[in-house]
């Protein structure tokens, strides 16, 4: 994820945002824990992390950059190599939660102490952060690190909403929805004015595009066959019958599919296959940013969007934001890398003509 470390925030405004973010974190964590239950915790899911590990990592990350950071007040705290003192409140925290040491599969197998100790550690860490925030009120470099920590907490909320969608859990008030402002997309311009909608994507599905090899890359075809996909994730007809309208699963409920909405929960492979079928292509990241900067009709922020790399052999990436992204982070589009087979997030795409410059 790329974000700016320049902090336009005052200490008072950051303190208010920290408090609001923690309220959202705990409310969503409680929803997830209550729905999953201690005896029915899901087994390893390759695209997700356990919420309890996430909560501990959030506290670890906050302490690493703030309370344990020897360079915080000196203005040289943006250094992950500088040694930190051990975590006094949870002595094994560096073993359990340092994501430089704990790879993704290992997150599911850490002998964590349970919800109460981790929640208490997170609470005390936040108290330390707020005290230090007041001391750093006039230090711009330090405030940038506080902003980084706040960004991480807001990003976690979006990841947890993806977990709720994957597991069919109602996240309560945390779940906004893009239904409030569907945008009509077009495909005539050099770059689409909005992400590809379900109305444009579904004809590819209806034409059997998921079972036609010529539209898929080698990696994409292997992925589709391995999963047995014949339509996008979270789409289905819950009641059998040819006349049943297509519906989508939304946080554990089947709801009518609004075809004006951006198509989402799509992998890079699916976006590429649709483009080949439609005789179009994904925009490069530079093209996307150029259109966003220069066109008032360019709509973004409903789904993360797959884009092609600006380098010939570069990896695919995502750009923008989604309806689940914190409003504070939707002020400017961000970029992040993600594996081409990921279809669990709120991800879609827009397209360009093949001959667009």
C-alpha positions, 0 to 999 in steps of 0.5 A, a space after each residue: 500500500 502506498 500512502 503519503 507520510 505527510 501529515 496535514 492533521 493537527 494533534 487534536 484532530 488526530 486524537 479525535 480520529 484515533 478515538 473514532 477509529 478504535 470505536 469502529 475497530 472494537 465494534 467490528 471485532 466484537 461482531 466477528 468474534 461473536 459470529 465466529 465463536 470460540 469453538 467454530 473458528 475457521 480453519 486456515 483461509 489463504 486470503 485472510 488473517 484471524 481477527 484476533 491476530 489482526 487485533 494484536 498486530 494492530 497494537 504491535 504496529 502502533 507500539 512499534 512506530 509510536 511508544 517503542 520508537 526511540 526516534 519518534 520525537 527526534 524527527 528520525 523515527 521512520 526507521 524499521 531497523 532501529 532496535 526497540 525495547 521489548 513489549 512490557 505489557 505482552 512480553 511475547 508480542 514480537 514473536 506473535 505479531 511482528 509480520 516481518 517474522 510471522 508469515 501468513 500461514 503462521 498467523 493461524 497457528 500462533 499460541 495467542 493468550 486470548 481476547 482479554 489480554 490482547 484487548 487490554 494490551 491494545 487499550 493500554 497501547 492506545 492510551 500511550 499513543 494519545 499521551 505521546 500525541 500531545 507531546 508531539 503536537 508541533 513535530 511534523 515528522 512525528 505526526 506523520 508516524 501517527 498518521 501512518 498508524 491511523 491509516 493502518 487501523 482504518 485499512 484493517 476495517 476494510 479487511 475485516 469487512 472482506 472477512 465478514 463478506 467471505 464468511 457471511 457475517 453481518 458486520 452491522 453499521 460498519 457495512 456501507 454499500 455502493 448501492 447509494 450512488 450507482 454510476 452509469 459506465 460507458 465504454 466509448 471513451 479512451 478510458 471508462 468513466 466508471 468501473 465496469 458495471 454488472 450490466 456490462 460484465 454479465 453478458 460475458 458470463 451469460 455467453 459462457 465466457 468462464 468456460 471458453 479457454 481463449 479468453 483466459 491466460 494460462 494462469 487464469 485458466 488454471 485458477 478458474 478450473 481449480 476452483 470450478 468457477 462458472 460465474 463471479 464469487 458471491 453471485 448465485 440463484 439461491 432458489 433453483 430454477 431457470 427463471 430465478 433472478 440472479 442475486 448476490 450474497 451480501 454479508 450473509 444475505 441474498 439480495 437482488 443484484 443491482 446491475 448498475 453497480 460496479 462488478 466486484 469480488 473479481 480477480 485480475 484473471 477475471 478482469 483480463 478475461 472480460 477485456 479479451 472477450 470485449 476487445 478491450 484492455 485494462 488501463 495502465 496505472 499512469 493512464 488511470 491516474 492521468 484520467 482521474 486528475 484531468 476529468 471531472 466525469 471520472 468516477 472512482 472510490 466504489 471498488 478497488 480497480 485492477 490496473 496493468 503495470 506501467 512496466 512491461 513485465 510488472 505485476 498487476 496492481 490495484 488503485 483507488 479505494 472502495 466503498 468500504 475504505 474509510 472516508 478519510 482515506 478516499 480523499 486521494 487514490 492509493 495503490 497496492 499490490 495483490 495476487 492476481 487470483 485474489 477475488 475476496 476483496 471489493 475489487 473491480 476494474 475499468 477498461 480502455 480500447 485496445 488502440 488507446 494511447 
